[in-house]
Amino acid sequence: MATAHLTSLATIAVAVNASDAAKVAAVLAATAVGEVSERFVVGGGSPSQAAAVAGSATWVRTTTELIAELPPSVTHVWLLHDDAMPRPDALRALVDAAEQIDAALVGSKVLRADDQSVLESVGGATDVFLVPDSGLAAGELDQEQYDVVRDVAFVPGESVLIRRDLLKGLGGPDRLLPPFTQAIDFAGRARSAGGRVAVVPSSEVLHAGTCHSEIPSWRDPAARWRAAAKLYSRWTAVWVLPMAILIALLDAVVRLVMLDVRPLLDLIKGLGWNAKHVVNTLTARRQARKIVQVDDGEMFRYQRSGSLVIARLGADLTDWLRERSTTLGVVARIDAERMFWQRPGFAYWVMALLAVVIGVRSLLLSGMPFAGYVLSPSTDPLSVLGAYAGGWNPIGFGTQGPGHPAAAGAALVQTVFSDSPMLVIIVSSLVGGLLGLRRLLRTLGIEGVAAVLGSLAGIACLAAWGSGSAGYWPTFPALAAAPWMVTSAVRPWPTGIRNRLGRLGGLMVSSCIVGLFVPLALGVGVAVSLLWMSFGTGSRVTIAIRAVVAAVGGLAVLGPWLWFSRLSDVVTGGQALPFSPPVWLAAGLALGTFLAVLAAAEPYTNVTGVGGLLALGGAVLLLVAQGREPSAAGLVLLAVGVTLVVGGVAGSLTGTRGLARAVLVLSQVAVVAAMVAAGLVIVTGRWGLPIDRYSEVIELTEARSADLPMGRVLLVGSDLPGDARELMGVPYKVMDGHLVVGDGWLPTYREADQALEQALLSASDPDVLRPGQAFGDLGIRWIVVTAPSVLDRAFTNKLDLKKLDVGDGRFTIYENVQPAFVAVIPDGLPWRLEGNRFVGEPAPQVALAVNPRPFGQSGVPVLADGSAGRIATTSDPAMRILGWVGAVALILAGVAAVVGFRERA
Amino acid sequence: MKRTILLLSLVAAGLFVALLPARPLSTIPTVASTVIEPVASATSVAYCAWVRTDSALEMSIGFAASRDTQVTVSVVSEGTVAATEERAVAPFGSIPVSAVLPVGVEGAIGEFAAGPAGAMAIGDGALGMVAAGCPSTVADRWVLGGGSTLEGQTLELRLFNPFPEDAKLTIRALSENGSEPDQSLEAVSVPAQSTRTISLTDTLGFREWLSVEIEQTDGRIIPSYVEQSATGGITAQSGVALASEWFFPFGGIDEVVNNLVLVNPSASPVGYQVATATVGGSGDELDRGSLALRQVAAIAVDAGDGYILQADAPIAAFVIGRGDVGRASVAGSSITASDWLLPGAGALPSTTIMILNPSVEDVTATVLSRLGQEKVLIPGGGVTAVPIAISDGGVQVFGTGPIVVGWYAEGESGFAYAMGIPVVDR
């Protein structure tokens, strides 16, 4: 084990191995120069002690003893390793340089003892995680190319000249650290104490390298965490340390793939070592922080951006892949990706994506919950699309209306990802949102870590404030697409027809996605653009035009929905999303926004200010809106605004000093609050989506239906899936037995809905013992009561409603023992619903428990002619045309976007 | 300038937002489920927990309604509706049990096309004379009281479940000895659309006033006691809910030992007082005292008088008559009403209608039966007896003020007590 090897100007005696007293003697002899007044040997046990006596040096046990023994006349101390042989003029060069540049700590150039032409170290820089970067290539020859005295982050510990008072303040090198990290830590503490650290290449030592030879591979990485804990302020350490560990974990995992187990073992050992010494580390930190004279900005001055571990990992991975790939195209791509991996900030993006994966882990492992609007995929997505384009829609009791566009959007995804469309939508929306919001921030002048933090805050917003708890999933894809829509409007228009076509196509595609899922969020782009025009930079008129084009373009896919819906239903229909942000979060963001706008420079003040106004605008919509659509649009607007606020605040510190910096440091409370909120979302494992509530019901109805058509489910009580009607103040709704996603939104109230209300009111009379017949006529086979209410008496103590003893007691479930089919012929044989039409045994009359329109009848049930064995309706021609127009527009826009992308590539 | 405008805009917008109320996830306000109060009044359904037809006892079900209507009678047995019959009720009617049940003992349901209406199962045969009430509402908690498991007596607890789901119950027994814990009664299940019979004689024998409290944890049932004496006589008692006030238009018939049986199933003592109502008006206080927790007490009463019981907390109360060749029991009425239906009254021999006027003012009542009508005066706080001739059964009583009506019948085979069905607005 290497012990600290020190010498004063008087004595140089070092002992790496106590048995190798010869090295001590040789170094002592080499340091018998005029500048040396006292010589000490530190540590090494009795052999070193004997060598010290023989070399006329004073032996001390520890650095603390050395400092106490130093005569008052000593002004500097020359610290030497016993395996480092200085040239005769090494000390003189150090002393001259230290005096010349007034450096508190200077170090020698280290050459290899076995080949004096090869450089070993000239000091260097580190990254923020204290991983060293010497700047030397392996085996680089000394051609005096580094021979200039310069400030560095660290100097090699083999030969260091330090001011005596600084040595006393630092207490010497950290004995628990291995030599390499010990040097980084020593120099780092010197700098934080206000000392200047420089390398003096004219002072040369020849290093045998024995102090490094027996150090296990895990020691230096582990030691760097301890060093970081001592060097950095609390606020820096609180993110550097976890990030360092995560990066080490990432490195270990990826290297496992490359069949290298050692990094993982090193990580485990490193964690163990740090855990063992945590008390000692905290004590050392307290000691080190006592003499701090400068802030962490001084530590950042000589640091490389990004993570050197990630960069090296990327390079090694590239090489590994290259070795295994013979395709030229892949090799070229690997070379291109190597550049991408080496870009600064890549580590932060990896962390952000990792955060998303962790944040949806429960969804990935256990599947989507069924709660709120998050429901089962449709059994026939093509029929949902057909219904959107004017066909009959079976949701509720059936309607000629197209249903909500988001249901069509989900069906569209389901045509490609048939197994888990909702999971695909959520995860891809989060990743797309992360990338899109980052792109938006970059467009507005925010880069690096600030862009990452802003994007993460934006996508976490959705869950932190309401959408998640209500399970209103359409806001996820809308937020994913909205920044792309906005960016396309705000960025300068490209040159070239194909580029412009591609940009227009991309704009249309993103607008269509936004419009499909949250129609009123098409106004977000206009809002952002208008505000940016007022406070930002760029050509105002063209930005305005592009923003309006984006909003209008998105209407292309909404044709059937706009044709069928009334404006009042769009604006006031459905229940507004909940919005009740924690006070600490709102206050943190508000304070941070205000301070950043007050003290930040361009563009941060603009971005933060615009973001603040957008966020407040979104908040107003959420608080004031009476309907679901405007409140969902408000949530998207809020998320974009929060993204800009957090990104702007996080980036505002760059290049600031003095009072402005102090104010901006305070403004970081916005970032902290947003990240805490994001952390709370990530912890849930389902990105804040509600806990599963209805999967048990779906399993029950499917299991008990056997071969018969499932029948409808009547849900009564609170926290119903999606929108609900109300009777006597109690929410209720009728859904398909599978609880499909399209049923989240209510169709227009019509005759069958009225018949249901009458049946419920009648059943509420205790004298009515057999309400099952009336429910059966409406195809209702299951009744799920989710909470006690005045409507309970409609179902209790009835002779034909059987209460089922199932589940964990959250719900009360009744089964209608009377026949309950959506379509049935007189002899009791049911017909099935396949897509948008009914099929079954031919019969002159089929009773359909649906709204009469468009079957051309009146009254419920509808008596239709079933002699052909199928009953279908004709689709509305106007909606059919509008549906096709939207589909064609989306396809053309997609093609244009791809063409334009290829052109740019 | 831009910065200033931004700041001012942010401050103004922020203040505006801060003043707006938050919008939490709305837990839609729900009203707690209403516990169905067992108002034993006329409705349009009647649950007859015990009907019997065999050589020893041929019962029939009598009906009475406020207006002409139809009734559908269904016998429910072994998980299914075994038989159904329809009858007219104009405003009285009856159906022999044998019309829906050739032979046996089951439960039955009467569903009226229009209410208010009520039913009662009556019988007169070798086993004795019986009048079994058919409750029209289903309570969460039932009490049956005063059954005897002394030597020579058999007491059955019948649990009738006419509903399509299984019922799960907890039964707590108590008697003159206090609480009578019995593990076999702690978790009792009754399958859907069936009846379960528990022999209390076997489980809790040698009790004079055995009572039970039935709590339904899942599903619903309608209970009844069926008590038989080896020396002759049978009685059936339908369950009631607890109440703080009980009215008894009669204390029983002469030459029979009659007791007013009080049942306190709660975990705290209850004070009570019993006032007498005589043919001349209100009489003396019969008794005053405290009923210990989980206790049953019996107070001897006279045949010709009526009784008004008031308690500090809800209890149950019954009149139990035990004679040499017969027995009868009936719960009091916990409510008063102007109009009463007495289905089956007059179908048994020597039926006497008893009318109690609990108010201070005199009340005039019109007694309407198949054979005609009669007006009687009931003094304030008193009772009036109205004998009626035998007929197919069925009586209506209309008072000028709130009254309580019951009836009893006596004959060679035994005697029976019954309470009328008040017609109240719900």
Interface residues (C-beta under 8 A of the other chain):
Chain A: G466 S469 A470 F535 Q575 A576 L577 P578 F579 S580 P581 A590 T593 F594 V597 L598 T605 N606 G609 V610 G612 L613 L616 G617 A619 V620 L622 L623 V624 G717 S718 D719 E726 G729 V730 P731 P766 D767 L769 R770 A787 P788 S789 V790 D792 R793 T796 N797 K798 L799 D800 L801 K802 K803 L804 D805 V817
Chain B: K2 R3 I5 L6 L7 S9 L10 V11 A13 G14 F16 V17 L20 P21 A22 R23 P24 L25 S26 T27 I28 P29 T30 V31 A32 S33 T34 I36 T43 S44 V45 I109 E111 G115 T137 V138 P162 F163 P164 E165 D166 A192 D218 G219 R220 R426
